[in-house]
Amino acid sequence: MLVSAKEMLTKAKAGKYAVGQFNINNLEWTKAILQTAEELKSPVILGVSEGAGKYMCGYKTVVGMVNGMLEEMGITVPVALHLDHGSYEGAKKCIEAGFSSVMFDGSHYPIEENIAKTKELVETCNKLGLSLEAEVGAIGGEEDGVVGGGEVADPKECKMIADLGITMLAAGIGNIHGKYPANWPGLRFDTLEEIQKLTGTMPLVLHGGTGIPADMIKKAISLGVSKINVNTECQLAFAEATRKYIEAGKDLEGKGFDPRKLLADGTAAIKATVKEKMELFGSVGKA
């Protein structure tokens, strides 16, 4: 059964580790992430962007697939199904479809409008027992066609949004989605520290976990980050393993063209990536 991300993140914040949000793109992705979480006894958050939701034939399809897998695979660890970078309308659709957690990204609105819309969603989510993530300061890179330069959030605005009763807060600290450029200056730990001081026990979220060096990840966790989002890294691992399979001509041997065989190496690569991240984040054995 899907759960809200509130309890797992409250525990993570208190225990100084982070829960990974791994974005899903199809059945293989979802299966690989759930298998790994169960094997490592780690709580996990399955992230769905609006683009991936469309690709997988809508939010109800995603909810049906995930709920079916939890039951058929006998998953015992806590699993939250979370809308990633949701619009206001997208968040409402996911709530209706049966997601257990949503993110409303109002970072591109003026702060007053971000507050008003977040406030409304807080009420809905509280009634239904769902967790809600909000964002201050747009995260850089590209997310479903929206390109941002990695803004640094204003800690005072972060406090204003945190005080509305959200579950977790995503704050831009120079992090970006996708691959990091060679001249990336690194995370702004000074800002993170400031935000942490003002928001207290609230779990903080680090978007764009792909390519941030391990020592920076560990430092971010020590400063209150309790949820880290990973997407690109799993995609790169899947693509590389699938390319090797085809370049080695394995799809031409016997029934190597069968999608179950064709995608098996890529799926194993996703599992290896998720395992590596869960170990780095410290969530192994915390279910």
N, C-alpha and C positions, 0 to 999 in steps of 0.2 A: 504494500500500500504506500502510495506517495505521501511524503510528509513535508511540512513547511520547513524552510531552512533555518528557522529561528533557533531551535534547540541546538542543532549541530554547530551553529556559528557562535552561540553564546558559550558553549563548552570550549570551542576552539580558541576564542578570545581569552577565556580564563586559563586555558592550558598552554597558551603561547605556541599554537600551531595553526595551520590554515587548512581549510577544506578546498579542494580543487573543483572549479566549475569547468567541465569539459563539454565543449559544444558538440552536438550531434548533427549529422548530415543525412544519415540513412540507417537502415537496419544493422549493417556491419558495425558502424560506429557505436551505436547504442549497445549492441551485444558485447563488443570488446570492452567498453567502459564499465558496464555492469559486471561482467565476469571478473575484471581486474579488481573492482571495488570489493566484490564478495571474497575473492581469494585473499586479499590483503586486509580484510575486515576494516575497511575504511568507509566513512560516510562519503557521499558524493552528490554533486549537483550536476544535472544534465541541463546544459544551456541550449536554447533554441533561438536563433535570430529570426527576425520577421522573414528574411529572405529564405532561410532554411525551412521555416514553417510552410511557406508557399510551395517550395520545392517538394516537400514531403506531403503534398496534397491537403494542407490545412491543419490547424491545431487539433481538431478532433481526431484526425488520423494519428497524429503524434501521441496523443493521450492514450488512444486505444492500443497502439503498438507498445508503448512503455508499460502500461498496466498489465498487458498480456505477458510481457517478458518477465516482470517482477514475479508473477504467479507461476508461469511455466518453468522459470529458471530457479525458483525457490530462493529468491534474493532475501536475505535477512538483515542487511545493513540499511541504514537510513538513506533514502533516495529522494531528492527534491527535483521536480521538473520546473525549470525556470525560464521565463522569457528574457532574452538578452537584448538590451538597448531597445526596449519597447516604446512605441509611440503611445499616446494616450488611448487611442482607439484600439491599438494592438493589445494593450494591457487588458482592456475590458473584454476583448474577444477571448483571450487566453483564460481569464477568470471564468468566463462562461463555459469554455471547453473542458475545464477540469485541471488546469495547471495548479501546482501547489505553491508557486512562488512567481512573482513577476518583477521585472524592472521597468520603471518608467524613467526614460531618459529625457528630462526636461532641461538639460544643460544648455540647449540652444535658445531657450526662451529667456526673456528678461526675468530676473530673480522673482519678482512679484507673481508672475504667471506660473513659473516653476512651482512656487509655494502653493498657489491656489489649486493647481491640478494635482499636486502630490497629496495635499490635504484631503481632497475628495477620495483619492485612491486608498489612503490610509484607513478611512472609515469603512470602505467596502472590504478591504483585506482583513481588517480587524474582526468584522462581523463573521467572515467566512473562515477565519483562522489561517489565512495565507500570509507568507512573508513578502515584504515589499522592499525593493532596492531603489534608491534614487541617486541621481548624479549631479555633481557640481563641478564645473570646469570641464569642457569637452576633452575626451581622450583623443589623442592624435591618431594618424593613420587612416585607413579606410575601413568602414564598417557599413556594408550594404550600400555602397555608393556615396556615403557621407565622409568627406575627407576633413580631418581636423589636424592641427599642428602640435598637439600635445600641450594644451593649456595647463597652467598651474592654478588650482582652485584657490579662492579666497577663503581662508579658515573661518572668518565671521559668517560668510554665506553658508558654509558647511554646517555651522552650528544652527543657523536658522532652519535649515532643512532637516537636520538631525532631530531638532526639538519638535518636529511635527508628529513624531511617533512612528517613523519608518523602522524597519528591522536592521537595515545595513546601508552603508553609505559608500558610494564610489566617488572618489575625489581625484581629479587630474593632478598628478605630481610629475609631469614630464614624460609619462608613459604613453606608448602608442600601440595601435593594433598592427599586426603583421610583422614583417622583419624589421629590425632596427638598423638605421643607416650607420655607416662606419663612424660618422662624426657625432653620434648621439651623446649628449653631455651626461646622461645618467639620471637616476631618480633624485627628486628634490626631497631629501630626508628632513631638511629644516622645516619645510611646509608640512610634511607628514606629522612631524613631532608637534607642531603647532595645532594641527587639526585634532590629533589624538588628545592633546591637553583639553581642548574645548568640548570634545564629544564623549569623553570618558569611556564608559563600558561598551559603546556602540561598536559592533564589528565593522571594520573598514575593508573595502574591496579594491583589489589591484587588478585593473584590466590590462590586457596586452602582456600576459605572462611569458609569451614566446620570446626567447632570446635575452631575457634579463639575466645577467650572471647570477649564479647560485648564492654568492655572498650577499648580493644586493637583496635577493629574495629573502634570505634569512634575516637580514637587518630590518626589512620592511615588516616581517612577521613580529619581530621583537618590538616594533613600534606600533603594534595594534592591527596590522592587516590580518584578517581571519578568513578571507575568501580570495582566491586567485584564479583568474580566468585563463584557460588555455584553449586555443583553437588551431591557429596556424601550424603549430609544431606537430600536431597529430596529422594534419593534412599533408605536410611535407614528408613525414615518415611513411604515410600510406602511399603517396605518389612514388617515392623512391623505391620502395619494396615492390610495387606493382610494375614499375618500369624494368627493374632487374629481372623479374619473372618473365616478362615478354621479351626482353633483349636476349635472355638465355634460351629463347625458343620453347619454353615449357608449355606455352599454350598450343603448340603444334604436336606435342607428344601425347598419345592416347587421348584421354578425355580432358586434357589440360585446358580446353576452351570453356569447360563448364564453369559458370560464374562462381560456383562454390569453391572451385580450385583456383580460378583466376584471381579471386579477391582474398584468398586465404593468407598469403604472405603479407599483404597490405594490412589486413585485420590484425595479424600477429604484431606488426610494427606499431599499430595504434596501442595495443596492450602494453608493449614494452615502454612506449613513451609515457603512458598514463602511470605505469608502475614507478618509473623514474621520478615523475613529478610528485606522486603521493609520498614517496620516500623523502624527497626534498622538503615538501610542505609539512612533514611530520604527522600526517593523518593516519598512517598505518596502525592498525590495531586499536583505533579510537572509536570504532562503531559501537 
